[in-house]
């Protein structure tokens, strides 16, 4: 059990370290070159930092739950962006998707 806990902590520390390195590199590049001057001002949008963290946790942490929660939070916080990108389809697609995800999660948790 102790080895599993150590592995869990190592995964978390690694994911946090890589997130900090990534954010540091992004800040440094933004200060030196400026993403906005290349038409990529969205890279330094503070809402996207949550997305970057979610991606890093999904890639580098064995337990994907933290990354999925962070990605879900990003989706909820950027609901307006998602619906704008989907256009008129979002009037039906987003509620149906949320409903299906809820049903799937309920089914997965109740089958054990």
TORPA-4810 file (N, C-alpha, C, O; in nm, 3 decimals):
<nodes>
NODE_1_0.082_-0.119_0.000_0.000_0.000_0.000_0.086_0.124_0.000_0.052_0.224_-0.063_X
NODE_2_0.198_0.120_0.070_0.285_0.236_0.078_0.347_0.268_-0.056_0.364_0.386_-0.090_X
NODE_3_0.381_0.166_-0.133_0.439_0.189_-0.267_0.337_0.254_-0.360_0.372_0.339_-0.442_X
NODE_4_0.212_0.214_-0.347_0.106_0.274_-0.429_0.085_0.420_-0.393_0.065_0.504_-0.482_X
NODE_5_0.090_0.451_-0.263_0.076_0.590_-0.221_0.192_0.675_-0.271_0.172_0.789_-0.314_X
NODE_6_0.312_0.621_-0.265_0.429_0.693_-0.313_0.418_0.720_-0.462_0.450_0.829_-0.508_X
NODE_7_0.372_0.622_-0.538_0.353_0.640_-0.681_0.248_0.746_-0.708_0.263_0.828_-0.799_X
NODE_8_0.141_0.745_-0.628_0.034_0.844_-0.644_0.088_0.985_-0.620_0.058_1.077_-0.696_X
NODE_9_0.167_1.001_-0.514_0.223_1.133_-0.484_0.324_1.175_-0.590_0.331_1.292_-0.627_X
NODE_10_0.403_1.081_-0.639_0.500_1.114_-0.744_0.429_1.161_-0.870_0.473_1.257_-0.933_X
NODE_11_0.320_1.095_-0.908_0.242_1.137_-1.024_0.189_1.279_-1.007_0.196_1.361_-1.098_X
NODE_12_0.137_1.306_-0.888_0.081_1.438_-0.861_0.190_1.544_-0.865_0.173_1.649_-0.927_X
NODE_13_0.301_1.518_-0.799_0.411_1.614_-0.797_0.466_1.637_-0.938_0.498_1.750_-0.975_X
NODE_14_0.476_1.531_-1.016_0.526_1.543_-1.153_0.430_1.629_-1.236_0.475_1.716_-1.311_X
NODE_15_0.301_1.604_-1.224_0.203_1.681_-1.300_0.204_1.828_-1.259_0.195_1.916_-1.344_X
NODE_16_0.216_1.855_-1.130_0.223_1.993_-1.082_0.350_2.059_-1.132_0.347_2.174_-1.176_X
NODE_17_0.463_1.988_-1.126_0.590_2.044_-1.173_0.584_2.076_-1.322_0.629_2.183_-1.364_X
NODE_18_0.529_1.988_-1.402_0.520_2.012_-1.546_0.424_2.127_-1.574_0.448_2.206_-1.665_X
NODE_19_0.316_2.137_-1.497_0.225_2.250_-1.513_0.295_2.381_-1.484_0.281_2.477_-1.560_X
NODE_20_0.371_2.386_-1.376_0.443_2.508_-1.341_0.548_2.543_-1.447_0.565_2.660_-1.482_X
NODE_21_0.618_2.443_-1.497_0.717_2.466_-1.603_0.650_2.521_-1.727_0.698_2.616_-1.787_X
NODE_22_0.537_2.460_-1.766_0.464_2.505_-1.884_0.415_2.648_-1.869_0.432_2.730_-1.959_X
NODE_23_0.356_2.680_-1.754_0.307_2.815_-1.732_0.422_2.916_-1.727_0.409_3.028_-1.777_X
NODE_24_0.533_2.876_-1.668_0.651_2.964_-1.666_0.703_2.991_-1.806_0.737_3.105_-1.838_X
NODE_25_0.709_2.888_-1.889_0.753_2.906_-2.027_0.657_2.996_-2.104_0.700_3.083_-2.179_X
NODE_26_0.528_2.974_-2.084_0.429_3.058_-2.152_0.442_3.205_-2.111_0.438_3.294_-2.197_X
NODE_27_0.457_3.231_-1.981_0.476_3.368_-1.935_0.603_3.430_-1.992_0.602_3.545_-2.036_X
NODE_28_0.711_3.354_-1.992_0.837_3.405_-2.043_0.829_3.436_-2.192_0.875_3.542_-2.236_X
NODE_29_0.773_3.346_-2.269_0.757_3.370_-2.413_0.666_3.490_-2.438_0.690_3.569_-2.529_X
NODE_30_0.562_3.503_-2.357_0.471_3.617_-2.374_0.542_3.748_-2.343_0.520_3.848_-2.413_X
NODE_31_0.626_3.750_-2.241_0.698_3.872_-2.207_0.806_3.905_-2.312_0.830_4.022_-2.341_X
NODE_32_0.870_3.802_-2.368_0.975_3.826_-2.466_0.921_3.857_-2.606_0.967_3.951_-2.671_X
NODE_33_0.825_3.780_-2.651_0.775_3.793_-2.787_0.634_3.852_-2.795_0.602_3.928_-2.886_X
NODE_34_0.552_3.816_-2.700_0.413_3.862_-2.699_0.327_3.781_-2.794_0.337_3.796_-2.916_X
NODE_35_0.243_3.697_-2.740_0.154_3.615_-2.822_0.056_3.701_-2.901_0.017_3.666_-3.012_X
NODE_36_0.015_3.814_-2.842_-0.084_3.900_-2.908_-0.030_3.956_-3.039_-0.106_3.978_-3.133_X
NODE_37_0.100_3.979_-3.047_0.157_4.033_-3.171_0.153_3.931_-3.285_0.166_3.969_-3.402_X
NODE_38_0.137_3.804_-3.252_0.125_3.699_-3.353_-0.019_3.656_-3.375_-0.046_3.559_-3.446_X
NODE_39_-0.114_3.728_-3.314_-0.254_3.694_-3.327_-0.296_3.577_-3.240_-0.399_3.515_-3.264_X
NODE_40_-0.217_3.548_-3.138_-0.248_3.435_-3.050_-0.264_3.483_-2.905_-0.212_3.420_-2.813_X
NODE_41_-0.336_3.592_-2.886_-0.357_3.645_-2.753_-0.436_3.552_-2.663_-0.428_3.561_-2.540_X
NODE_42_-0.511_3.462_-2.722_-0.591_3.366_-2.645_-0.505_3.270_-2.565_-0.553_3.210_-2.468_X
NODE_43_-0.378_3.254_-2.603_-0.289_3.160_-2.533_-0.273_3.201_-2.387_-0.267_3.116_-2.298_X
NODE_44_-0.264_3.331_-2.362_-0.243_3.380_-2.226_-0.373_3.417_-2.156_-0.370_3.482_-2.051_X
NODE_45_-0.486_3.378_-2.211_-0.614_3.401_-2.146_-0.618_3.317_-2.018_-0.595_3.196_-2.022_X
NODE_46_-0.648_3.382_-1.906_-0.642_3.311_-1.778_-0.739_3.194_-1.770_-0.717_3.101_-1.692_X
NODE_47_-0.847_3.197_-1.847_-0.938_3.082_-1.849_-0.871_2.958_-1.906_-0.903_2.845_-1.867_X
NODE_48_-0.778_2.978_-1.997_-0.712_2.864_-2.061_-0.607_2.798_-1.972_-0.566_2.685_-2.000_X
NODE_49_-0.564_2.865_-1.867_-0.467_2.804_-1.776_-0.526_2.679_-1.710_-0.455_2.582_-1.685_X
NODE_50_-0.654_2.684_-1.682_-0.721_2.566_-1.626_-0.721_2.452_-1.726_-0.703_2.336_-1.689_X
NODE_51_-0.741_2.484_-1.853_-0.737_2.383_-1.958_-0.597_2.324_-1.971_-0.583_2.202_-1.985_X
NODE_52_-0.495_2.408_-1.968_-0.357_2.359_-1.977_-0.327_2.264_-1.861_-0.266_2.159_-1.880_X
NODE_53_-0.371_2.303_-1.740_-0.349_2.218_-1.623_-0.422_2.085_-1.638_-0.368_1.980_-1.603_X
NODE_54_-0.544_2.090_-1.688_-0.621_1.966_-1.708_-0.551_1.874_-1.806_-0.543_1.753_-1.783_X
NODE_55_-0.499_1.929_-1.915_-0.431_1.847_-2.015_-0.306_1.783_-1.956_-0.279_1.666_-1.979_X
NODE_56_-0.229_1.861_-1.880_-0.107_1.807_-1.819_-0.142_1.695_-1.721_-0.076_1.592_-1.719_X
NODE_57_-0.245_1.715_-1.639_-0.283_1.611_-1.543_-0.335_1.487_-1.614_-0.312_1.375_-1.568_X
NODE_58_-0.405_1.505_-1.725_-0.451_1.388_-1.800_-0.336_1.312_-1.863_-0.341_1.190_-1.875_X
NODE_59_-0.232_1.382_-1.904_-0.119_1.318_-1.970_-0.019_1.255_-1.872_0.037_1.150_-1.902_X
NODE_60_0.002_1.318_-1.757_0.113_1.276_-1.671_0.071_1.213_-1.539_0.158_1.167_-1.464_X
NODE_61_-0.056_1.210_-1.507_-0.099_1.150_-1.381_-0.174_1.021_-1.412_-0.263_1.019_-1.497_X
NODE_62_-0.138_0.915_-1.344_-0.198_0.785_-1.369_-0.348_0.785_-1.342_-0.425_0.731_-1.421_X
NODE_63_-0.388_0.846_-1.231_-0.531_0.859_-1.198_-0.585_0.980_-1.273_-0.546_1.093_-1.245_X
NODE_64_-0.673_0.957_-1.367_-0.722_1.062_-1.456_-0.832_1.149_-1.395_-0.879_1.243_-1.460_X
NODE_65_-0.874_1.120_-1.273_-0.989_1.189_-1.216_-0.965_1.339_-1.199_-1.055_1.419_-1.227_X
NODE_66_-0.847_1.379_-1.156_-0.819_1.522_-1.137_-0.823_1.594_-1.271_-0.882_1.702_-1.282_X
NODE_67_-0.761_1.536_-1.372_-0.763_1.597_-1.504_-0.903_1.608_-1.561_-0.937_1.708_-1.625_X
NODE_68_-0.985_1.506_-1.539_-1.123_1.510_-1.588_-1.206_1.616_-1.516_-1.288_1.684_-1.577_X
NODE_69_-1.185_1.629_-1.385_-1.256_1.732_-1.309_-1.215_1.871_-1.356_-1.300_1.958_-1.375_X
NODE_70_-1.086_1.892_-1.376_-1.038_2.022_-1.423_-1.090_2.054_-1.563_-1.127_2.168_-1.591_X
NODE_71_-1.092_1.954_-1.650_-1.145_1.976_-1.785_-1.295_2.005_-1.779_-1.345_2.089_-1.854_X
NODE_72_-1.366_1.936_-1.691_-1.508_1.964_-1.674_-1.534_2.104_-1.622_-1.627_2.171_-1.666_X
NODE_73_-1.452_2.148_-1.527_-1.463_2.285_-1.478_-1.437_2.386_-1.588_-1.507_2.487_-1.599_X
NODE_74_-1.336_2.359_-1.670_-1.308_2.449_-1.782_-1.427_2.456_-1.877_-1.463_2.564_-1.923_X
NODE_75_-1.488_2.342_-1.905_-1.606_2.340_-1.992_-1.721_2.420_-1.933_-1.787_2.495_-2.004_X
NODE_76_-1.744_2.404_-1.803_-1.851_2.479_-1.738_-1.824_2.629_-1.737_-1.914_2.709_-1.761_X
NODE_77_-1.699_2.666_-1.711_-1.665_2.808_-1.708_-1.667_2.872_-1.846_-1.689_2.992_-1.858_X
NODE_78_-1.645_2.793_-1.948_-1.644_2.845_-2.085_-1.764_2.796_-2.165_-1.755_2.774_-2.286_X
NODE_79_-1.876_2.780_-2.097_-1.998_2.731_-2.160_-2.042_2.823_-2.274_-2.090_2.775_-2.377_X
NODE_80_-2.027_2.954_-2.256_-2.063_3.049_-2.360_-1.979_3.030_-2.485_-2.031_3.038_-2.597_X
NODE_81_-1.850_3.005_-2.468_-1.761_2.981_-2.582_-1.800_2.854_-2.655_-1.802_2.850_-2.778_X
NODE_82_-1.831_2.750_-2.581_-1.867_2.623_-2.642_-1.996_2.637_-2.722_-2.004_2.590_-2.835_X
NODE_83_-2.095_2.703_-2.664_-2.222_2.719_-2.736_-2.206_2.811_-2.856_-2.273_2.791_-2.957_X
NODE_84_-2.119_2.910_-2.847_-2.096_2.998_-2.962_-2.028_2.922_-3.076_-2.059_2.944_-3.193_X
NODE_85_-1.936_2.832_-3.041_-1.868_2.754_-3.143_-1.962_2.654_-3.210_-1.950_2.626_-3.329_X
NODE_86_-2.055_2.600_-3.132_-2.147_2.501_-3.187_-2.262_2.565_-3.265_-2.323_2.500_-3.350_X
NODE_87_-2.292_2.691_-3.237_-2.399_2.761_-3.309_-2.536_2.711_-3.269_-2.560_2.682_-3.152_X
NODE_88_-2.625_2.702_-3.365_-2.763_2.665_-3.336_-2.777_2.519_-3.297_-2.875_2.480_-3.234_X
NODE_89_-2.681_2.438_-3.333_-2.684_2.297_-3.295_-2.677_2.283_-3.143_-2.729_2.187_-3.087_X
NODE_90_-2.612_2.379_-3.078_-2.591_2.369_-2.934_-2.720_2.373_-2.856_-2.724_2.327_-2.741_X
NODE_91_-2.827_2.428_-2.913_-2.954_2.434_-2.842_-3.001_2.294_-2.804_-3.068_2.279_-2.702_X
NODE_92_-2.968_2.194_-2.882_-3.009_2.057_-2.853_-2.892_1.969_-2.813_-2.906_1.880_-2.728_X
NODE_93_-2.777_1.992_-2.873_-2.662_1.904_-2.852_-2.607_1.912_-2.710_-2.580_1.809_-2.648_X
NODE_94_-2.592_2.031_-2.657_-2.533_2.047_-2.524_-2.622_1.985_-2.416_-2.570_1.908_-2.334_X
NODE_95_-2.752_2.015_-2.410_-2.834_1.950_-2.305_-2.839_1.799_-2.318_-2.837_1.728_-2.217_X
NODE_96_-2.847_1.748_-2.440_-2.850_1.603_-2.459_-2.718_1.541_-2.416_-2.717_1.434_-2.355_X
NODE_97_-2.606_1.606_-2.447_-2.475_1.556_-2.407_-2.461_1.554_-2.256_-2.413_1.456_-2.199_X
NODE_98_-2.503_1.662_-2.191_-2.496_1.667_-2.045_-2.583_1.557_-1.984_-2.542_1.491_-1.888_X
NODE_99_-2.701_1.537_-2.039_-2.790_1.432_-1.991_-2.728_1.294_-2.007_-2.732_1.212_-1.916_X
NODE_100_-2.669_1.268_-2.124_-2.607_1.138_-2.149_-2.486_1.113_-2.059_-2.466_1.002_-2.011_X
NODE_101_-2.407_1.217_-2.035_-2.292_1.202_-1.946_-2.339_1.171_-1.804_-2.282_1.086_-1.736_X
NODE_102_-2.443_1.242_-1.760_-2.498_1.215_-1.627_-2.550_1.074_-1.614_-2.525_1.008_-1.513_X
NODE_103_-2.623_1.026_-1.714_-2.675_0.888_-1.713_-2.561_0.787_-1.712_-2.566_0.689_-1.638_X
NODE_104_-2.459_0.812_-1.793_-2.344_0.722_-1.799_-2.271_0.716_-1.664_-2.236_0.608_-1.618_X
NODE_105_-2.248_0.832_-1.603_-2.181_0.834_-1.473_-2.264_0.763_-1.366_-2.210_0.690_-1.284_X
NODE_106_-2.395_0.785_-1.368_-2.482_0.717_-1.271_-2.477_0.567_-1.292_-2.468_0.490_-1.195_X
NODE_107_-2.482_0.524_-1.416_-2.477_0.381_-1.447_-2.344_0.319_-1.403_-2.341_0.210_-1.347_X
NODE_108_-2.234_0.391_-1.431_-2.102_0.339_-1.392_-2.086_0.327_-1.241_-2.023_0.233_-1.193_X
NODE_109_-2.142_0.421_-1.167_-2.127_0.416_-1.021_-2.222_0.318_-0.955_-2.194_0.273_-0.844_X
NODE_110_-2.333_0.285_-1.020_-2.430_0.196_-0.956_-2.414_0.049_-0.994_-2.482_-0.036_-0.937_X
NODE_111_-2.329_0.018_-1.087_-2.319_-0.121_-1.132_-2.228_-0.207_-1.044_-2.227_-0.329_-1.061_X
NODE_112_-2.153_-0.150_-0.953_-2.063_-0.229_-0.869_-2.131_-0.281_-0.748_-2.069_-0.349_-0.666_X
</nodes>
